[in-house]
Amino acid sequence: MKRTQEGLEKSIGYRFGNRRLLTQALTHSSYANEHRMDKMACNERLEFLGDAVLELLSSEFLFDHFPQMPEGDLTKTRARMVCEPALAYCAREISLGDYLLLGKGEEATGGRMRESVVSDAFEAVIGAIYLDGGLANAKEFVHRFVMNDMENKQLFYDSKTILQEKIQSMGEEVLSYEILKEEGPDHNKLFEVRAMIGNREIGRGEGRSKKSAEQEAAYRAILALRENPETSGQAGDICI
């Protein structure tokens, strides 16, 4: 459902002086086209600006907080924290999709849940905050909603790789993913997947794509194996 902009401001802890900037940040190109608005009225330019602001602020954060991390690792860490799935995750934390202005076609095909749509809007919001309140306010927003809980976020976004490497290193059976459920129309499906070691289930996940469902299943498997290594079938063998 679509909510009021005041609700979003309360959620992010920032009140816009120029509300038009927030409206623009929430306006998808499909809405602008459908309502015959000026082509500059959608959020694409703010997304461009927000992307640059985010790269600067995330780079500064990592540079300050990890003084012993070499350049290559800084680059990889930043890429993981600001990639499309990561920003979509951040957008979901503030229910950003509920506030977007979408065209009827985009609405009907699940645009409010689409990672590309909400991640772009999230960057547009960063750009809008930067223009409205300056770099300090943009920095506060990025630190609060992007660079927080880094360890858990990195674990989540690297979950399939981490799980695969650990299971291989411990000589376990082959890791696989099995689709348990596939619901909804082609443009708005929901998948349920389970991660398996041999014929043993070690984690389940849901997502709008097979990839995201597998990622969630791998993440849940890692958490379960951390708490109970015996879940792997070989007590104590896996320590993630």
N, C-alpha and C positions, 0 to 999 in steps of 0.2 A: 504494500500500500504506500501511497505517497503521503509524506508528513510535512509539517510546517518547517520553514527554515529556522524559526526560533528554536525548535526542538533540536536541530542539528547544532546550532550555536551552543546550546546548553550541553550537548553531548561532548563537544570538542573543547569547551571551556574558552571560547573566543567569540566576542561579539563584533560584528562588522560595522564600521562606520559608514561604509559605502555598500549597502545591501545589493546593489546591482552587480557588484563583483561576485558575490556569492551566487546570485541567480545565474550569471553567466557560467560559473564553474559547474553548475548543476545541469546546464542545458546541453543535451546531446545533439549532434548534428541532425539526427532524424527528426527531432522536435522542431528545430529551426527551419529545416526544409519544409516540413509539413505545414508550418504556420507562416510560410513565406517571409521569414525574418531575414535580416541582413546576414550574409554568409559569415560575417565576423562575430555574430551574436552567440555562436555555440562555444563550447569550452576548449576547442582545439588549440587556440593561441595561449590560453592560460595553462593548458597541459604542457606545452612547449616550455614555457617559463618555469613552471613548477618542477619539471624534470631537471632543469639546470640548477635550480635552488636546492633540490633534494640531493643531487650529486655533490654539490659543494658542502652541504651541512653533514651529510653522511660521511664524507671523506674526512672532514674536520673531526667529527666524533671519533671515528676509528683511529685517526692519527693521534688524538689526545689520550684515548683510553687504552691503547695497545702500543706503547712506546717501543716494545721489543719485536713487534710484528714486521717482517720484511715487506717490501713493496708488493711483491707478487701475491702474498697472502692477504694484504690489505685490499687489493683489487678484487680477489676472489670473494672475500667476505662481503665487500660492498655490493658486488653483483648479486649475491644471494639475498641480501637484505632488501634490495630495491628492484628485484625482478618482478615481472607481472604477477605471478602467483602470490608473492610476498605482499605486494601492495594490495592485491585483491583481498588477502587475509586481513590486512589492516583496515581496509574499507568495510569489511563485514563487521569488524569490532565496533564500528560507529554506525552500523546500519546505513551506510551511505546510499546504497541502492534504493532505499525507500524514499529518498528525497529527490531523485533524478527526474528531470523533465525529458520524457522519451516520446518519440513518435509512436503511433498506434501499431505499426508493424514491428518496431523494435520491442515494444511492450509485449506484444502477443508472442514473440519468439523468445521470451525469457531474458530480455536485456538487463533487467535489474539484478540478475544473478550471474551475468556473463563476466568472466574475469577481465577481459579486455576493456569492457565498458566501465566497470567500477574502478579498475586500477587507473585508467586514464582520468576519470573524474577525481580520484584521490590526488593525483598530481596537479590537476587544475585547482583544487582547493588550496593546495600548498602555494601555487602561484597567486591565487586571490588573496590569501593571508599576507603574503610578501608585499603585494602592492598596497594593501589596505593598512597594514600595521608594521611593515618593515621587517628586516631580517631577524630581529630579536624574537618577534612573535612567531615567525615561520620556524625558527630554530626550536622554540619551545614545543610547537606542534610536532615537528619531526622527531624530537627526542622522546616525546610522550607516546606517540603512536607508531613510530617506525623502529626506532633504535632501542626500544624497551624489550626486555625478556629475550635478549639475543641468543642465549644458549639454547633455549627451547625452540625458538624459531629456526635456528640453523639445523637443529636436530630434525625438525619437521620437514624442512625443504630438502634435506639430504637423506631423508629416511630410507628410501629404497636403496641407495648406494651403500649407506652405513650397514643396513641389515644384510645386504648381499655379501659385503666384504667380511663381516663378522662370521656369518654362517660358513662361508668358504674357508676362512682361516681356522675354524674349529673342526673342519672335516665332516660337517653335517651333511645330511641328504640335500637334494636339490630344492632350492626355494622356488616356489611358483605362486601364481595368483589365480584364483578361480572366481568367476562372476556368479554370484548367488541370485541376483535380482536385477532386472532391467525394466524400468517403468517410465511411462510418459511418452509423448510424441517425439519425433526425431529431433525437433528443434529445442526440446526442453526435457531431456532424459535425466533420470536419476539412477545411478548404478550402486549396487552393493557388492563388495568384493571381499574375499578373505585371503589372507596370506597363509601359505602352507609350507611346512617342512616335510617333505615326503607326503604322507597322508594325514599329517597332524596339523590342525588349525592353530595358528599362533596370534592371529589378529584380524579384526574386521574393520572395514571403512566404507563410507558412502561419499559420493561425489557426482558432479554434473558431467563428468567424463570418466572413462575407464582409468585414465592416468591419475586423476585426482583421487579417485576411490582407492586405487592401489597405494598411493602415497599415504593416505590416511590409515589404511590397513597396516602398512609397514611401520608407521609411527606408533600405532597401538601395539604392534608386536614388540617393538623395541622397549616400550614402557613395561609391558607384561614380562618380558624376559629379564629386565632389570630387577623387577620385584620378585620374580620367581624363576630362576634359571632352570628349574626342573621342567618348566613348560616346554623346553626344547626337546625333551625326551632323554637328555643326557645331563644329569644333575651336575651343576657347577661348570659345565663346559663353556657356556656362553656368558661373557661379562661385557655388556655394552655400556 
